[in-house]
Structures are given as C-alpha cells and as structure tokens.
C-alpha cells in the first residue's frame, strides 16, 4: 500500500479522525463539495434505491448521504459514525431511524439486517480496507448491496493533499489520510465474498473547477470513484 507521507506536499499538522471531525464539524457542510460524491451516486444504474427498505450509512458524518437516500425513497436508514459531534448534526436532519456512535469496521449492528450499505468519503481514513468490507458483508442481507464512494487515490497522490480543514484559529489541519489503490478495494471486497456490479469514476471537470478553480492543473484527472457490490444469495 502506498504511504501518503511520500506524496504529502502540504505538511500540515495531522490529527486523528475523531479529533479532526469533532473540530471541523462547525464548518463541515460549508466546505465539503457535494460534487465529489453526489454526482456519482446519481450516476449509478444498478441500485434500485426506492425498493431498498433498510440501509446502514457507515461513516454517516453530518448525514449528507442519509438525506440523499431518503430523498431517493429509502425507507429506514441507520447511521454510524465515530464522532458524536457529527452525529449531533445528523440527528437534526431527522432522516435516520437511529444513530450509533462507533467504528465502521465494528459497528455492533445486527447481522444480515440491511438491503443497502453506504460508505461515502470514508475509506481514505482507514489504515486497512478488509475490516470494512467484512463488516459490511456481515450486515448485508442476501442480495444486499454495498455502495462505496471514495476520494480517488490518483488525485490524492497527484495533488499531495490530505483531507484537511481550517480550524477556528485559522490553522490548516490535516486528518489522518491513507492511500488505497483501487486494486486494494477489489481484493478486499472479493476476499470478503462480494461480487462487483458496477464501477464509475468522476473526473475533474468544468463543474468542479467552478468551485475549485485552483485545480485547473488537474483537469481531466480522476477525482472520485464509486463501487457497487452485491452479496450473493448462495
């Protein structure tokens, strides 16, 4: 697995995931560009959102993905996140059946309870992918789907930029970031038993550059990716 330290061009002070998101929560919604993940969710053709009655949103954060799922007709959504401050914001949205503080790789949620698992913009914070894919497998019903959207490893390496935010004192602070090649995702998912259904990638385009004009040098580079995996019934 590539080490992000070999690509880091920012040198920001780095904090752990729990501390970072607890500190970022007050400005998170104003600074996270939905163009990274929502267009990929909307582009997926293999997911019958409205017919999926139960979902678990792993790493739900402030509930952006949960709100999108409810808007697409998913009836019951449970969310889990490591950071209580993020969960408090998610709770205010009123879209979740329940919210649980915990690790996405060890959720304590029920075996085989969900038609759909979603993981959006989470994997770059995980030192290993296999525990996540195994936990999602445990939670999924037979024929259940796992939708994972991530920050593309190519752009992390090309830009040398970690996930980061500006804190209340104006300091740019990095949150622990890991580089996972797409092949690592495939290996971890297949080892857990998942079957690949669909994959899409989003490029840095005019829409993105309208929000982030300083990224012009990355025009046409892969920005984010989405996998859809299915748990076989047999």
Secondary structure in CASP SS format (residue, H / E / C, confidence):
PFRMAT SS
TARGET T0000
AUTHOR 0000-0000-0000
METHOD secondary structure of the structure
MODEL  1
X C 1.00
X C 1.00
X C 1.00
X H 1.00
X H 1.00
X H 1.00
X C 1.00
X C 1.00
X C 1.00
X C 1.00
X C 1.00
X C 1.00
X E 1.00
X E 1.00
X E 1.00
X C 1.00
X H 1.00
X H 1.00
X H 1.00
X H 1.00
X H 1.00
X H 1.00
X H 1.00
X H 1.00
X C 1.00
X C 1.00
X C 1.00
X H 1.00
X H 1.00
X H 1.00
X H 1.00
X C 1.00
X C 1.00
X H 1.00
X H 1.00
X H 1.00
X C 1.00
X H 1.00
X H 1.00
X H 1.00
X H 1.00
X H 1.00
X H 1.00
X C 1.00
X C 1.00
X C 1.00
X C 1.00
X C 1.00
X H 1.00
X H 1.00
X H 1.00
X C 1.00
X C 1.00
X E 1.00
X E 1.00
X E 1.00
X E 1.00
X E 1.00
X C 1.00
X C 1.00
X C 1.00
X C 1.00
X C 1.00
X H 1.00
X H 1.00
X H 1.00
X H 1.00
X H 1.00
X H 1.00
X H 1.00
X H 1.00
X C 1.00
X C 1.00
X C 1.00
X C 1.00
X E 1.00
X E 1.00
X E 1.00
X E 1.00
X E 1.00
X E 1.00
X C 1.00
X C 1.00
X H 1.00
X H 1.00
X H 1.00
X H 1.00
X H 1.00
X H 1.00
X H 1.00
X H 1.00
X H 1.00
X H 1.00
X C 1.00
X C 1.00
X C 1.00
X C 1.00
X E 1.00
X E 1.00
X E 1.00
X E 1.00
X C 1.00
X E 1.00
X C 1.00
X C 1.00
X E 1.00
X C 1.00
X C 1.00
X C 1.00
X C 1.00
X C 1.00
X C 1.00
X C 1.00
X E 1.00
X E 1.00
X E 1.00
X E 1.00
X E 1.00
X E 1.00
X E 1.00
X C 1.00
X C 1.00
X H 1.00
X H 1.00
X H 1.00
X C 1.00
X C 1.00
X C 1.00
X C 1.00
X H 1.00
X H 1.00
X H 1.00
X H 1.00
X H 1.00
X H 1.00
X H 1.00
X H 1.00
X H 1.00
X H 1.00
X E 1.00
X E 1.00
X E 1.00
X E 1.00
X E 1.00
X E 1.00
X E 1.00
X E 1.00
X E 1.00
X E 1.00
X E 1.00
X E 1.00
X C 1.00
X H 1.00
X H 1.00
X H 1.00
X H 1.00
X H 1.00
X H 1.00
X H 1.00
X C 1.00
X C 1.00
X C 1.00
X C 1.00
X E 1.00
X E 1.00
X E 1.00
X C 1.00
X C 1.00
X C 1.00
X C 1.00
X C 1.00
X E 1.00
X E 1.00
X E 1.00
X E 1.00
X C 1.00
X C 1.00
X C 1.00
X C 1.00
X C 1.00
X C 1.00
X H 1.00
X H 1.00
X H 1.00
X H 1.00
X H 1.00
X H 1.00
X H 1.00
X H 1.00
X H 1.00
X H 1.00
X H 1.00
X C 1.00
X E 1.00
X E 1.00
X E 1.00
X E 1.00
X E 1.00
X E 1.00
X E 1.00
X E 1.00
X E 1.00
X E 1.00
X C 1.00
X C 1.00
X H 1.00
X H 1.00
X H 1.00
X H 1.00
X H 1.00
X H 1.00
X C 1.00
X H 1.00
X H 1.00
X H 1.00
X H 1.00
X H 1.00
X H 1.00
X C 1.00
X C 1.00
X C 1.00
X E 1.00
X E 1.00
X E 1.00
X E 1.00
X E 1.00
X E 1.00
X E 1.00
X E 1.00
X E 1.00
X E 1.00
X C 1.00
X C 1.00
X C 1.00
END
